[in-house]
Amino acid sequence: MVPVRGLEPALDPSISPPAPAPPEPAYQSGSFVHGLIGLSSGGFSETVRHSISSLTSHHDRRSRRELKDKDSCVADPNPAAKREDASPCRGMDWQRRRPLHLLALPPEILLMILQSLNFADIVRLRETCKQLRALASPQQIRTLMGAAQLRTQLLGHCKSCLMHDPFRSQLLQPTLADPGYPLASRCLDCALKARDPRIRVGKKINLANFDTVWVCRWCGRPITEGAAFGAEQFHRQCYKRYNDFLFGFFLLGWLQLSLGVVAPALAWRYFRHATLVFAPTVTTFLLLWLCLGFLAFRGNRRRTYHWTLIIELAILGLWIPPVYYITLEIANAGDHPVPMSTQAALAMFALNMLFRLFNVLGNLVILFSVDTTERNRTSASVWKRPLYGAARACVFWTYPQSLEQKLPPDYL
């Protein structure tokens, strides 16, 4: 069919032809970090050209929307006759109704903004909309930052939470063999949550700023600042709490020693004729001083927890015959009043058994090297926290100085 001249549709000069579709972003072909590391860098002019082409469609849609609002304002002779909230003008000039968001800025300014952001901020900015995701593509970021600055940025971020530490004092030192290098560092909080094997009590760890710090023996966290004076393996506050527990253990030791002396004395005074009471109490009295000798002379290098465990088990077992004999006498007394000496002896024997039971549990926890630090308890599940709290209490009851034991262990 031959078109008739003069009947062609009139073209509106104010409407621009549709812009070409924006190029496919780089994140569709691979991950963002791999694109940053593996793609080659281009020139700044190429970056600007890609940025302008990716945002052209957005500016065209905005221009057509403003032109439509202007035509509606001009065509309506009486805008007050319509509702005020339905008018596209709303009593103001159409030129003032421009979008007040980040995409209204020119692409050049957006690229300057990207240059002032760190890697974590750029990643969060890419998650806002498709236009900014296409603008902050791996190729453009490599071009804007350069290879050296981009490597420095990646080394200063945590690979798990993207925490930015420009001084790298809160990041573990990565190696070239780590997956994802240079984005292979991990902050101390994420390393503790992930139970990094490098963070161990009594060991030094290397930070990303090439500094070496100790791991606190009380809380289990690296000592990046605030180390105790004269005790470099403790935080200042942790060392204060540790000394408070040592003072409590000193008082508790005198209490156990008093019970270990008073209970045999009562047995020798009132139950000398009973073999089930006299012989075991003499043996427990001798083993008590042997156990105190281990506590006093083993130091921080020697491991004698297996010997003290055997002694405590023997003392605990030797208190069973005296308790059985006295309870049998009370049961046979019937309606007759029980002497006060018998009641006092039974109470002392029971307290000795209870204290020795706690000592046995504490020696078991120390012998198997259970991690009783504060960071292990807080990172455990809800039903495991009471178990860690009980294990920590048993250690402080038995021998809190085990926190200062040297590594590697030397068993006697």
C-alpha positions in Angstrom: 0.0 0.0 0.0 1.4 3.4 -1.0 1.2 6.0 1.6 -0.6 9.2 0.7 1.6 12.3 1.0 0.5 14.7 3.7 -1.2 12.1 5.8 1.9 10.9 7.7 1.5 11.2 11.5 2.8 14.4 12.9 5.8 13.9 15.1 5.9 15.8 18.4 9.3 17.4 18.6 9.1 17.7 22.4 9.1 13.8 22.8 12.5 12.3 22.4 13.0 8.8 20.9 13.4 6.0 23.4 16.9 5.5 24.7 18.7 2.2 24.1 18.4 -0.4 26.9 21.1 -0.1 29.6 23.9 -2.7 29.3 23.7 -5.8 31.4 25.3 -5.3 34.8 28.4 -7.2 35.7 26.9 -8.9 38.7 24.8 -11.1 36.5 27.8 -12.9 35.1 29.6 -13.5 38.5 29.8 -12.3 42.1 30.5 -8.8 42.9 33.8 -9.4 44.7 35.1 -11.7 42.0 34.3 -9.1 39.4 36.3 -6.6 41.4 39.3 -8.8 41.6 39.3 -10.4 38.1 38.1 -7.8 35.7 40.5 -5.5 33.8 40.3 -1.8 34.4 39.2 0.7 31.7 39.5 4.4 31.3 37.6 7.1 33.1 35.8 8.1 29.9 34.5 4.6 29.4 33.2 4.6 32.9 31.3 7.9 32.4 29.9 6.6 29.1 28.5 3.5 30.6 27.1 5.4 33.6 25.3 7.9 31.3 23.9 5.1 29.1 22.6 3.3 32.2 20.8 6.3 33.5 19.4 7.7 30.2 16.2 5.9 30.4 15.5 7.2 33.9 16.1 10.9 32.8 13.9 10.4 29.7 11.0 9.1 31.8 11.4 12.0 34.2 11.3 14.5 31.2 8.1 13.0 29.8 6.4 13.1 33.2 7.3 16.8 33.7 6.1 17.6 30.2 2.8 15.9 30.8 2.3 17.9 34.1 3.1 21.1 32.3 0.5 20.4 29.5 -2.2 19.6 32.1 -1.5 22.9 33.9 -1.7 24.9 30.7 -4.8 23.2 29.3 -6.9 23.6 32.4 -8.4 27.2 32.5 -9.8 26.9 36.0 -7.5 24.7 38.1 -9.4 25.8 41.3 -12.5 24.0 40.1 -10.8 20.6 40.7 -9.8 19.2 44.0 -6.5 20.6 45.3 -5.0 17.3 46.0 -5.9 16.0 42.4 -4.3 18.9 40.6 -0.9 18.1 39.1 0.2 21.7 39.8 -1.0 22.1 43.4 -0.5 25.8 43.1 3.2 25.8 42.3 5.3 26.0 39.3 5.8 22.7 37.4 9.5 23.3 37.2 9.8 23.1 41.0 8.3 19.6 41.1 11.5 17.7 40.5 12.4 14.5 42.3 14.5 15.0 45.4 16.5 11.7 45.4 19.9 10.5 44.6 19.2 9.5 41.1 18.3 13.1 40.1 22.0 13.9 40.3 24.1 13.8 37.1 26.2 10.6 36.6 29.4 12.5 37.1 28.4 13.6 40.6 27.3 10.0 41.4 30.8 8.8 40.4 32.4 11.4 42.6 30.2 10.2 45.5 31.3 6.6 44.8 35.0 7.7 45.0 34.5 9.0 48.6 32.8 5.8 49.9 34.4 2.7 51.3 33.8 -0.8 50.1 31.1 -1.6 52.6 29.1 1.6 51.8 29.3 0.8 48.1 28.0 -2.7 48.7 25.0 -1.3 50.7 24.4 1.3 48.0 24.2 -1.3 45.3 21.4 -3.0 47.2 19.1 0.0 47.0 18.0 0.0 43.4 18.8 -1.4 40.0 20.2 1.9 38.6 22.8 2.3 41.4 23.6 -1.4 41.1 24.4 -0.9 37.4 26.3 2.3 38.1 28.5 0.7 40.8 29.6 -2.2 38.7 32.9 -4.0 39.3 34.5 -2.5 36.2 33.6 1.0 37.2 34.7 0.6 40.8 38.1 -0.8 39.7 38.5 2.2 37.4 37.5 4.7 40.0 39.7 3.3 42.9 42.6 1.7 41.1 44.2 -1.6 41.9 46.2 -0.4 44.9 43.4 1.5 46.6 40.9 -1.3 46.0 43.3 -3.9 47.5 43.7 -1.6 50.6 39.9 -1.3 50.9 39.4 -5.0 50.7 42.1 -5.8 53.3 40.5 -3.3 55.7 37.0 -5.0 55.7 35.7 -8.1 57.4 34.6 -10.7 55.0 31.6 -11.7 57.2 30.0 -8.5 58.4 31.9 -5.9 56.2 33.0 -4.0 59.2 35.5 -1.3 58.1 38.6 -0.9 60.1 41.1 1.5 58.4 43.8 0.8 61.0 43.2 -3.0 60.9 43.6 -3.3 64.7 40.4 -5.3 65.0 41.0 -7.7 62.1 42.9 -11.0 62.0 45.8 -11.2 59.6 44.9 -13.0 56.3 47.2 -15.0 54.1 47.5 -15.4 50.4 46.2 -18.9 50.6 42.9 -17.8 52.2 39.9 -18.1 49.8 38.7 -14.7 48.5 42.0 -12.9 49.2 42.3 -9.9 49.6 38.8 -9.9 51.1 39.8 -12.6 53.5 40.2 -10.8 56.8 37.8 -11.5 59.7 37.0 -9.2 62.6 37.5 -10.4 66.1 33.8 -10.6 66.9 33.1 -12.8 63.8 36.2 -14.9 64.5 34.9 -15.6 68.1 31.5 -16.5 66.8 32.9 -18.8 64.2 35.3 -20.3 66.8 38.4 -19.5 64.8 41.1 -22.0 65.8 43.7 -19.2 65.9 42.1 -17.6 69.0 43.2 -19.9 71.8 43.8 -19.1 75.5 47.6 -18.8 76.2 48.5 -18.1 72.5 49.4 -15.0 70.6 47.5 -14.0 67.4 48.6 -11.9 64.5 46.4 -8.9 63.6 46.1 -7.4 60.1 48.2 -4.4 61.2 51.1 -6.8 61.8 50.7 -6.5 65.6 50.8 -9.5 67.9 48.5 -9.7 71.0 47.6 -12.2 73.7 44.3 -13.8 74.2 42.8 -13.0 77.7 42.8 -16.0 80.0 39.6 -14.8 81.8 37.2 -13.7 79.0 38.9 -15.4 76.0 39.0 -12.3 73.8 42.2 -10.8 72.3 43.8 -8.0 74.2 43.9 -5.2 71.7 43.9 -2.5 74.4 43.7 -2.1 78.2 46.1 -4.9 79.2 46.7 -5.3 83.0 49.9 -4.0 84.5 52.2 -6.9 85.2 49.8 -9.4 83.7 49.9 -9.0 79.9 47.6 -12.0 79.3 44.6 -10.3 81.1 42.5 -7.3 80.5 42.6 -4.7 83.3 39.1 -5.4 84.5 39.4 -9.2 84.0 42.5 -9.2 86.1 40.7 -7.4 88.9 37.9 -9.9 88.9 40.4 -12.7 88.8 42.1 -11.4 91.9 38.7 -11.2 93.6 38.1 -14.8 92.9 41.6 -15.7 94.2 40.8 -14.0 97.5 37.5 -15.9 97.7 39.4 -19.2 97.0 41.8 -18.3 99.8 39.0 -18.0 102.3 37.3 -21.1 101.0 40.6 -23.0 101.4 40.8 -22.1 105.1 37.2 -23.3 105.5 37.9 -26.6 103.9 41.0 -27.1 106.0 39.0 -26.3 109.1 36.3 -28.9 108.2 39.0 -31.4 107.4 40.5 -31.0 110.9 37.3 -30.6 113.0 35.5 -33.6 111.5 38.2 -36.1 112.3 38.7 -34.6 115.7 35.0 -35.2 116.5 35.3 -38.7 115.3 38.3 -39.4 117.4 36.7 -37.8 120.5 33.3 -39.5 120.4 33.7 -42.5 118.1 37.1 -43.9 119.0 35.7 -47.3 119.7 34.1 -47.6 116.2 36.4 -49.0 113.6 34.1 -47.8 110.7 34.7 -44.2 111.9 38.1 -44.1 113.4 40.2 -45.8 110.6 38.7 -43.8 107.7 39.0 -40.5 109.5 42.7 -41.0 110.2 43.3 -41.9 106.5 41.4 -38.8 105.3 43.3 -36.6 107.7 46.6 -37.8 106.2 45.4 -37.5 102.6 44.2 -34.0 103.3 47.8 -32.7 103.9 49.0 -34.6 100.9 46.5 -32.8 98.7 47.5 -29.5 100.2 51.1 -30.2 99.3 50.1 -30.7 95.7 48.2 -27.4 95.7 51.1 -25.5 97.2 54.1 -26.8 95.2 52.9 -27.8 91.7 53.1 -24.2 90.2 51.9 -23.1 86.7 53.9 -25.6 84.7 53.3 -28.9 86.4 50.0 -30.7 85.8 49.0 -32.7 88.9 45.2 -32.6 88.4 45.1 -36.4 87.9 46.8 -37.0 91.2 44.6 -34.6 93.1 41.6 -36.1 91.4 42.6 -39.6 92.8 43.2 -38.2 96.2 39.9 -36.4 96.3 38.0 -39.5 95.1 39.7 -41.5 97.9 38.8 -38.9 100.6 35.2 -38.8 99.3 34.9 -42.6 99.4 36.5 -42.8 102.9 33.8 -40.5 104.4 31.0 -43.0 103.4 31.6 -45.5 106.2 31.5 -42.9 109.0 28.3 -41.4 107.7 26.8 -44.8 107.4 27.7 -45.8 110.9 26.3 -42.6 112.4 23.0 -42.7 110.5 22.6 -46.3 111.6 23.0 -45.3 115.2 20.5 -42.5 114.8 18.0 -44.9 113.2 18.5 -47.4 116.1 18.0 -44.8 118.7 14.3 -44.8 118.1 12.4 -42.4 120.4 15.5 -41.7 122.5 17.1 -38.3 122.0 20.1 -38.2 119.8 23.2 -36.6 121.4 24.4 -33.3 120.1 27.8 -34.7 119.5 26.4 -37.3 117.1 24.4 -34.6 115.2 27.4 -32.3 115.0 29.6 -35.2 113.7 27.1 -36.1 111.1 26.8 -32.5 109.9 30.6 -32.2 109.7 31.0 -35.5 107.8 28.2 -34.5 105.3 29.9 -31.1 104.7 33.2 -32.8 104.0 31.6 -35.1 101.5 29.9 -32.2 99.8 33.1 -30.2 99.5 35.1 -33.2 98.2 32.4 -33.9 95.6 32.8 -30.3 94.3 36.6 -30.8 94.3 36.2 -34.0 92.2 34.1 -32.2 89.6 36.5 -29.3 89.4 39.5 -31.5 88.9 37.6 -33.4 86.1 36.9 -30.1 84.3 40.5 -28.9 84.6 41.9 -32.3 83.6 39.9 -32.4 80.4 40.8 -28.8 79.6 37.2 -27.6 79.2 37.0 -24.0 77.9 35.3 -22.1 80.7 36.1 -18.6 79.5 33.3 -16.0 79.4 33.2 -15.8 75.5 32.6 -19.6 75.3 29.7 -19.4 77.7 28.0 -16.4 76.0 28.3 -18.0 72.5 26.8 -21.3 73.6 23.1 -22.2 73.2 20.6 -21.4 75.9 20.5 -25.0 77.3 24.3 -25.2 77.4 25.0 -22.0 79.2 24.1 -23.4 82.7 26.5 -26.3 82.0 29.3 -23.9 81.2 28.4 -21.8 84.3 28.5 -24.8 86.5 31.9 -25.9 85.0 33.3 -22.4 85.6 32.0 -22.4 89.2 33.7 -25.9 89.8 37.0 -24.6 88.5 36.9 -21.5 90.7 35.9 -23.7 93.7 38.7 -26.2 93.1 41.7 -24.2 91.7 41.2 -20.9 89.9 44.9 -20.5 89.4 44.6 -23.1 86.6 43.8 -20.2 84.3 47.4 -19.2 84.6 48.8 -22.6 83.6 51.6 -22.5 81.0 51.5 -24.2 77.6 52.4 -26.8 76.6 51.4 -28.8 79.7 54.0 -30.8 81.7 52.3 -33.7 83.5 54.0 -34.8 86.7 
